[in-house]
């Protein structure tokens, strides 16, 4: 991992938090249904983008670290 960036443990924490956030968002949508109007953008758009983006970035960082450790 980068000396100045987040540690491997922090990436795992971010990964777990994003999975939990997406699970809660999915449960919310399953229970309450799809919101209408501005709530749709706020709940589904922003929260989904935040948790989904964090998930992708965390997986990418952990995958790159794993590949670096294999190489050398």
N, C-alpha and C positions, 0 to 999 in steps of 0.2 A: 504494500500500500504506500501511497505517497506520504512522505515525512510530514508534510504540512496539512494533509487532508484528514478526513475522518478515519478512525481506526476500523479494523475489521469488525469488531464488536458493535460499533455504532452502525455500520452498514446492516448487520444482522438485526439490530433493534429497529432500524428504519423499515426493513423488509417485513418484520413481524407487525409493526404498526400499520403499514399500508395494507397488508392482508386483512388485518382486523378491521380497518376502516372500510375497505371494500365489502367485507362480509356484513358489517353493520348497515352500510348503504344498501346492499342487496336485500337484507332483511326488512329494512324500512320500506323499500319499494314494494316488496312482496306483501307486507302487512297493510300499508296505507295506500298503495297504488301510486300511479305516476302523477306527480303534481301538475297543475296547469299554470300557465302564465309565467311570471318571473320566477316562481318557485322551481320550475323545471330547470331553468338555467342555473339557478343558485345551487340547488341540491344535487341534481344529476350532473350538470356541466362542470361546475367548479370543484365540487367534492370529488367527483369521478376523475377529473383531470389531475387534481392534486394527489390523490391516493394512487391512481394508476401510474402517473409520472414517477412518483416516489418508488413504486414497485419496480418499474422498468429500470430506473437508474441504480437501484440497489442491486438488482440481479446482475446488471451489466458490470458494476464495480466488483462484485464478488466473483463473477466469472473471469474477469480480467486478472484479478489477483490469483485465482486458481491456475490460470494459464501461465502466469509469470513464475509461479512456484514450480510448475512442471518443467519449464525450460531451464531453470538454472538455479 
